Amino acid sequence: MTNNIQKIRNIGVIAHIDAGKTTVTENMLYYAHFSHRVGQVDEGTTTTDFDEEEQKRGITIYSAPVTFQWKDYCINLIDTPGHVDFTAEVERCLRVLDGAVVVFSAREGVEAQSETVWRQADKYHVPRIAFINKMDREGADFDGTFSEIKRRLEANPVAMTIPVGSGPEHASNPFRAIIDLVEMKMLVYDKESHGEKFDVCPIPEDMQQDAELWRAQMLDELSMHSDELMELLLSEEDVPVTLIHHVVREATIHAMIVPVFCGTALHHIGVQPVLDAILEYLPSPGDVPPVEGMDPQNPLPREPGEIPSSKFIRRADPKEPFCGLVFKIVSNRHGDLYYIRVYSGSIKANSKLLNARNNKKENIPQIWRILADSRELIPEASAGDIIGVIGLRHSVTGDTLCDPKSPIILESIDFPETVISMAIEPQTTAERKKLDEVLDIMRRQDPTFQAVMNQETGQTLISGMGELHLEVIKHKLLRDHKLNVRVRKPRVSFREAVSASVETTGVCNRKVGENVLFAEVSIKVEPNPAADKSVLVIPDSAIIPGCPFPLLEAALQTLKEQGAGGGMFGFPLIRSKITITRLAFNEMDTENDVPVRIAAADAFSKAIKETGVHLMEPIMKVEVTTPDECVGDIVNDLLQRRAVINHTFMRGKNTVIDADAPLENLFGYSNAVRSLSQGRASFTMEPHTYGPAPKEVMDSFT
């Protein structure tokens, strides 16, 4: 790790599944001499896809950080999954990264998950560069993909390199080189060295006009962000290369443009310019705004959208008080490994830190640099570093670790709701104990994994983001942990939403021995269509000094998340607003949460019964890419699955069908698509929203 924060780059490689992220990463590691050969995804020999399940399936499932040197810069790179079931891995990585390389397939263009990861990067204000990969594939279309980036992602792409040719070697004009529009040179890559060596050649005459046109477009766009560059263009003077780099960097960091590169990672063309662009155009930790946090003594706003009264900032400076965010936990035989992004200050081995969420002290016995499936012990780390530590006892994903003398709570990480569940049953009592331990480990590692035991049936209901997610979890339980359990078929995770506004009061007034348990809770429950999750509000007018509101908040939070307290169907509550209007309690018994919980459950149960609820089912956004002759059959099949066809459009020679469909009717859809198209169509789906379930579905629960 370098001591110069300006020479650190924290970046992620993100994309739709099969766009070539891992192959791009492998080339980068090879050119940086981190690895001695370029790993192949199909052979299971890649550096970042080291898990057995990843190697077997040929896809990335777990985000994998790796640190390497390019030129004299330190790059902390994270290769992320592209499958929608593992989108939480992308979410938590983008939360802690300063920049990203977004990979697109030149043949498929901007796909559904490409839009999802782009939105995630927008959410965390992550500057990006784009790499249009697979220019050597049949049907590759640089211009079309470039236009889709602008149209579908509402981005402002600026081409920095363009392809020479397109398609495989047997094509009439195969892809064979790239043109650097900044230097106006053609780069021809050497196959024998896997593209590590390349020749810089003059631009061929038949490409000169295209190159000049693309360069003119590039300079015209950059002139919108630089008066100096505009003056040079107006006076028809040459624009210095250094000025171009400077303007591109400033515009990229401020998310005004997206530099676009092209090539083929599989055949080692065009990856080095992307590595150089990471250094030239993406920000260092010192270039991004200071991280903002809240005072642990007053961490949460009382009203939705309210600005916290105490806001702290931490600059990316080793001399600032330490703060870092736990963004991932990996369990192994040596103990849990916690991934931490260091935002400010520095840390040495055997330091003492504070978990600001729960006010618990944590010891940091060792600090590790993470190198995919291996790690290297280091004596210290400072602002801008991404590290691993072992030995934390009270921390989970999203927690802030900080200097005990300067506490701060950073913004945590929001993860999407689970949409699918599956029941598992241990065969013996001994297996039950082992299963509980394993599920606890898996919950710590994966925030989108949930497990709840039904005391009546003895079944444990595990929930995840999709069929593939649950399948990977099942294989871990059976293969990795050698558990003897029965697994049931997956089922949909429904939700409930209230129908109307209602105010109720719940009471607890019980005598237990010599003590009287008393609490009275009044709440208002009303629909809140603007928010997918339920919102809990405590207005200032209801706050009484010494009042046990944290106990009441925790009680109501549990009720609305677990579907307890009289819910009609027993599913978690969404799109609802719960306002606490009054709380009466025994002032001599403020630490006892039993009466508060009983009164809260009574009020919640009455409210649900009075207002009534809608059963809400998860709706998926489905995108099917199919040859034109199969469109009719696929549309008919989707309509039979209660899908709503939004629109269709052409992508190259194929038709793309954009639809919304209930998840319950999409089980086994991959087999149906293959059958209807003779294996020629493909599809992606991702959680979109929740919609009212039809009467026949509601009747099945009554």
N, C-alpha and C positions, 0 to 999 in steps of 0.2 A: 504494500500500500504506500502511496505517495504522501508526503507531508504538504504538498502544494494542492490546495483544494480546487484550484482552477484546472488541474489536470486529472480530475476524477469525473467519470461519466457513469451515472446509474441509469441503465436503459433496459427495456424489455423488448422482446420480439413477440408480436401479437398478430393474429390473423384468423381467418376461417380454417377449419380443419382441411388438411391436405393441400394447403397453399404453398407449403414448403418451408415453414418456420425452422424446424429442426435441422433441415439440410443447410439452410442459410447459416444457422448457428455453427454447425459443424465446419463449414468453410472458414468462418471467422476464426474459430479456435485453431484450425490448421495453419492459416496464414500468420497467426500470431505466435506460432510455434508452441502453443499450449498442448496440442496433441500432435502425434507423428504421422497420423493417417486420417483421412476424411471418413468418418463413420457413415454407414449406410442404414437408413431407417428400415428398409426391407430385410436387412440381415440382422437387425437388432444389435448393431455395434456402435451406436451413437453415444456420445459422452453424456448428454443430458437426459436421454431416455434410458435410464439404467434399471428401472424397476422391471421385474419379470412380466407383469401385466402389460406394460408399455411395449416391451420387446415382442411379446406374443401378438399384440393387436396392431403394432406398427403405428401407434398414435401416442401423443403426449397426454398424460393424465395428471401428472404432478409438476408444478412449476419447479424449475431447477436453477438455482443461482450458480454462477461460476465467475471467478475473477481472473482477468488476464491482462497482459500489457500489449498495447498497440502503439508502436513508435515509443514515445516516452510518456504515454498516458496510461492511467489505470482504469480499466473498464469493468464495472460490475454489471454483468449481463444476466437476465433471467429469461429462459425459454419457457413460454406459457402454453397451456393446452388450447386447442382450437375448437374442441367439441363443446356444444352448449351445456352439456351436463356438468362440465367442470369449469363453468364460467366464473365461479367464486375464486378460483386460483388466479384468474386474470384480474379480478376486482381487487384482491388484496395486494397484488404486485403493483398495479398501477397506483394504488394509494401511496406507495412509498418510493416510486421511481420519478426521475426528473425528465426522462425523455423516452421515446419509443420508436421502434422500426416496425412499420405495418407492412406485412407481406401480402401481396395479391397475386392470384394466378392470372396470367395473361389470357388464358383460355376461358376460365369461368367468370372473370371480372370481379365486381363487388358482390359478394354473396351475403346471405342473411347474417351469419355470425361476424362477417366483416363489419356490418353496420352496428352490431352489438358492441364489439370491442372498441369501435370508433366512439360510440356514445359514452362508454366507460372512460375512455381517455379524455373526452370532453368534460365529463363530470369532475375529474381531478385536475383539469387544466394542464394536461401533459403535452408538451410540444412533440411533433412527430415528423419523421421522414418516411417516405413510402418507397417500397421496392416491388416493381412489377416483375414477378418471377415467371419461370416456365415459358420464356420466349421461344424455346426450341420445340414446343408442343404443337401438334396439329391444331389449327384453329386459333393460334395465339394472335391477340389483337391489342397492340400497345395503345393505339389511338382510342379504341373503344373503351378499354379499361381506364385510361386517363380521363375520358369524358364522364364515365360512370362515377369516378371519385369526386368529380365536380358536381354532378347532378344528384346522385343518390346520397352522398355524404355531406353535401352542401359545404364542401371544402374549397380551398383555393390552391389547386396543384400547380407547381411550376417545374417543368421538365429540366433536369440537370444533365441527364444522359438520354440518348435515343438509340434504338436498335438498328443494326445493319442487317436487314433481312428479317424473316419471320418463319417459324416452323422448323420441322426436323430436317436432317441432312438430305433426304430424298426429295424435299420440296424444290420447286423451281427457283426460289430465292431464299435459301435457308438462313436461319439466324446464325451469325458467325462472329460478330464483333459489336462493340458499342461506340458511340461518338460522344466525347466529352464536350458539352456545349460551352463550358467556361473557357477551356484551353483551345477549343476547336481543333481537336485531334481525334483520330480513331485509335481505339485500344484493341489490339488483337491478342487473345490469350493463348498460352501454350498448353496443349493437352497433356504433354508428358509430365509437366510439373503440377498437374491439377490446377492450373490457372495461377499458380504462385508467380510465375514469370509472364510478362506480356510485353509486346512491342508497341511503341507509340509511333503511329504512321499518319501520313497526310490523309485527309478525307477524300474518298474517291469522287471523281467528277459527277457520277450519277447520283451521289448523295449530297453534293455541295449545296444545292438549292434548298433541299429539305432542312439541312442542318442550319443554314442561314435563317430560314423562316422560323424554326423552333427557337434559335438564339434570339432573334428579334422579339419574339413573344416573351421570352424569359426576361430580357432587358426592359421591355415595355412594362411588365408587371413589377419588376424591381424598382423602376423609376417612380412608382407610386409611393414607395417607402423611403426614398432618398432624394433630396433636392440636388445634392451634388451629382448623383448619377443622371438625373433628369437634365441638368445643365449640360453635361458632357454629350448626351444624346442629341439635344437641341442644336448644339454647336458642331455636331457630327465628328466629334473627337473619339479616339479609342478609349474604352473603359478599362481601367486597370483591373487585373485579376484580383488583387487584394481588396479592392473596393467591392467587387461582386461578392466575394466571400463574406465581407463585413456586413453588407446589406442583407444577404440571405440569412446570415446568423441572427441578426437583430429581428428580422421579420418572422423567422421560424420560432425563436424563443417567445415572441409575443403572440404566437398562434395566428399570424396574419397570412402565412403561406405554408404550404407543405411541399418541400423539395421532393421530386420524384426521380427515381433511378430505375434501371431495368437490367435484365440479365437472365441467366439460368444457373441456379445454385447446383443443380445436379451435374451439369457439365462445366462448372467452375468459371463462369463468365460474369463479370460485373459486380462481384462481391467486395473487392478492395475499395472501389469508390464509396460504397456504403460505409465501410469502416472509417474511411477518411472523413466522410460527412458527419459521422457520429462525433468526431473530434471537432470538426469545423463549425457545425451548425447546431448541435444539441447542447443544452445548457449544462454547466457544472453545478454542483450543489450551491456554489456561491452566486450563481446567476439567477436562481429562482427566488421568489419573495420569501421573507422570513416566515417560518411556520408559526401559526397562531394556535393558542390554547386557552384554557379557562382556569380560573381560580378553583382549586379543589374544594374550597369552603363554600362556593356558590356555583356548582358546575352546570346546572341545568336550567334553562328558561322555563318559566311556569306556563306560559302560553305558547302555542305553536307559532314559530316565526319570530318570537321575542329575542332580542339581542341580549346576550349575557352582560351583566353590569361590569364584570371584571374580566377583561381580555388581556392575556399576556402574549408576547412574541418572543421567539428565540431565533437568533441569526445563526447561519452556518459558520460558526466561529469556534475554534477549539478553546478559546478563552471564556466563552459564555458558560453558564451553568449547564450541566449535562441534561439532555432529554432524548429519549428514543422511543420508538413504537414497536411493540411486538406484533409482527404481521403473519407469522406462521410458526407452527409447532410440529416437529417430526419426532415420533417415538421410535427408539431402537433399543438394542440390548444394553447400551451404555447409559440409558436414561433419555429423557426428553431433550431435544435440541431446539432452542428457541431462536428464530431468525429475528434480528432487530435492525431497524434502520436508525442510525444515529443522526439526529438533526442538529444538535449543538453540543458544545463541550467535548470532553474527552473522557476516556474510561480506561483503567488498568485492571489487570487480574487482581482478584481478591478485594474489589471495591464493594461498597455497600450502597445500594440504591433504594429508592422508595417507589412502590407501586401506588400511584396517585389515586387510582380508582378505589382501592380498598384500604389505603393507608397502611399497607404492610411493608416491612423491610425485606429486601431481597439481597442475597449475597451472590456475587459474580466470581466464582473461583477460577474460571478459565474463559479465554476469548479465542474464537476460532475464525479463520478465513474459510469460507465455504467454497469447495471446488467440486460441484456436482455431487457425486456419491462419496467423495472423500473430503478431508478437511485438514487444515494446517494451523497449528497453535501459534498465536501471535501475542506479544506482551501487552499491547494496548491498541485502542482504536479511537478515532476522533470524528468530528463532524463530517458528514458526507459518506461515511463508511457503511457497508452492509455486513453484519457479522452474525456469528452464531455463538450462543452461550449455553452452558449446561448448569443445572443446579437450582433453577428457579422453582419456588414452591407454591407461590400464590398468584401466578400470572396466567392469563389466557390471551388468545388472539384479540388484538385491538387495545390491549392495556398500554398505558404510558409508564415508562420507567424514567425516573428523574433524580436529580440531586435533592436529598432530603431537606437541604436548606433553602431550596428554591422550587417548591412543588408546582407542577403544571399538569393539566389534563389535555392531551391532544385529541383532535377529532378521531373517533374510533372508525371502524370499518363496518358498513352496512352490507349484509348479505341477503340474497333473495330468499323468499319463502320456499319451502319444499312443496312439491306438487304430486309426489307419488310415494306410496308406502307398500311395505311387504311384511308379513308376519313370520316370525321365526320362533321355534320352540326347542328348548334343550331337552335332550333325551333323559337326562338324570339330574339329580340334585347337585351333584358335583359339577356337572356341565353348566348348571345355572350360575354358580359362583364364578366359574372361569369366563362364561359369556358376559357377565356383568363387568368384569375387569377389562375384557377386550373392548366392549362397547364404550366404556369410559375413555380408554385410550383413543379410540377412533373419533369420539366426540371432540376431544382436545385437538386432534389433528385437522378435522374437517368441520368448519362451522356450519356447513349446509347439511350435515348429517345429524339426524335426530333419532333417539331411541326411547320409547316409553313402554313400560311393562303394564299389562292388564292383569291386575291381581286376581280377577275372577277366572279368567281362562288360562293364565300362566303363559300366555303368548307375549312376546315382545314385538312391538310394532316399530320397524325401522323405516325412516323416511329419507328421501333424497330428491335430486333434481331431474331424474329421468330413468328410463329403463337401463341404460348403460351404466349409470352411476350405481344403481342397486345391484347390477350384475357384478361390477367390480368389487363392491362391498361383500357380496355373497362369496365370491372367490377368495377374498382375504380371510373371511371367517372359516371357510372349509379347508382351504389349502395352506395358508400361511400360519393360522393359529390352531389348525387341526381340531376344530370344534365338531362335536357330534350333534348337529342340530337339524331339525326339519324346516324346510323353507316353503312357504305358501306363495301363491301367485301374487304379483303386484296389484295394488289397488290405488285409486285416485285419492288424493288428500283434498277433501272438500272444505269449505269455509261457511260461516254464517254472517249475515248482515241484518241489522235491525230495520224494521219497516217504518216506524214512526217515532216521534219524540215523546218521552215519558219521564216523569219524576217520581221517585220512590224513596222510602225510608226503611232501612233495615235495623233491627234491634237485637242486642244480646243483653239479657238480664237474668243471670243464673247465679244461684248460690252454690258454691263448692266449699264444703266445710264451713269455716268461719269467714271465708272471703266471698265477696259479691263481684262477679264478673259483669261489668256493665260497659256498653258502648252503643252509640246510636249514629248511624251513617245515612246521610241523605245524598243521593246522586241524581243527575240528569243524564239520560242516555238518548242520543239522537243520531240520525243518519249523517254520515260525512263522506259523500261520494268522491270528494277530491283526494282522499288519502286511501291507499290500499290497506295500510295497517290501521288499527284502532289507535286513537289519540286519547291520552289521559291528561286532563287539565285541572289545575288547582288555582282558582282565582285568588288574588291577594285578599279579597274581602273575606275569604273563608279561613285564612291562616290565623291561628291563635298561638301566642308564645307557649312553648312547652308541649305543643300538641304533637302526638305521635304520627305525623303525616307519612314519614317514610314507611311505617308499618302498613298504613292504609294503601299507599301506592303499591307496595309489594303485593298486598293481598289482591287488589283489583287487577294488577298486571298478570298475576297467576290465573285469575278467573277468566280474563278475556283471551289469554293465550292457550289455555287448556280446554276451553269450551265447557267449563264446569259451571256451577251455580245456576242450574236450571235451564241451560240451553236446550232448545228443542231437539237438536240432532247431536249435540255433544262435540261440535267442531269449533275451532278457534274463531273469534269474532274479528271481522275486518270492516273497513269503511264505516266506522262508528266513532262517535265522540262521547267520552264519559267525563262529565264535570262533577267534581265533588263540591256540593253546595253547603254541607254542614257536617260537623263531627262533634259529638258530645262523648265524654269519656270520664273515667274515674281518675282524677288528678293524682291520686296516690299510687296509681298502677300504670304509669306511662310506658314501662318497659315490657309489659306483657302483651304480646300480639294476639293472643287467643280471642279475647272479646272483640277486638277490631276486625279480625278475620271473619268471625261468625257474623257480625253485623254487616260487613261488606258483602259476604256471600248471600245473606238474606236480601239485601237491597238489590243486588245484581240479579238474583233469581226472580224477584218480583218484577223487575224492569223487563227482563226477557219475556216473561209470561204475558205481561200487559201489552208490550209493543208488538210481539210476534217477530219472527225472523224469516228471511229468505235463505234458502240453501244456495250457495254459490259454488260453481264448478270451475276448475282451471281451464282457461282457453289458451290454446297454443297458436303461435304464428307459424304457419307451414309454407314452405317454399319448395315447389317441385319443379325440377328442370327436366324436360322430356322432349323427345323428337315430336315433330308436329303431328304425325299420324297417330300418336298415342294420347293426344290431348283429350279427346272425347271420352275415352274410357276412364281416364284418371279423374276428370271433372265429375263424371257420374258417380264414381266410387266415393269421392270426397263429399258430394251432396248426400249420399246415403249415410255418411258418418256425421251428419248434421253440420257440415262445414259451410261457411259463408265465403264465396269466391269474391275477393276484393277486386283484382284485376289480373290480366295476363299481358305479357310483353315478350318481345324477342330478345334473346341474348345469343348473338352469333346465329347459328343455324337452328338453335333449340328454342322452345317456348318455355317461359317461366310462369308458373301459376302461383299467385300469391293468395293465400286463404287463411281464415281463422277457423279452428275446429276444436271441439271439446276433447281434452286429453283422454277421457274415458273411452272414446271411440277410436283412438289411435294406437292402441296396443297391437303389436304385430304388423304395423303399417308398412315397415320396410319389406316384408315378404310380399305384401299386396302390390306395392309399387313395382317390385321386380317382376312379378307375375304378369301384371298388366302391360308392361313395356318390354318383355323379354330381356330384362336386365339392362336396358338402355337408359332408363331414367334414374335420377337421384333426387334426394330430398333432404331438407334440413327443417328442424322445428325448434322453437324456443318458447319459454313461458311468455305470454303476452298480457293477459289480464284475467279477472274472474268475472263470470257472467251468471245470471240466474239459471239454475238447473230446471229442466222441464218437470212437469207434474209427475211423470212416470218415474223419474229418478227420485224425487222427494218421497213418493209413495213407497219406494223400496226400503226407506228408513223408518217407516211408521208401522 
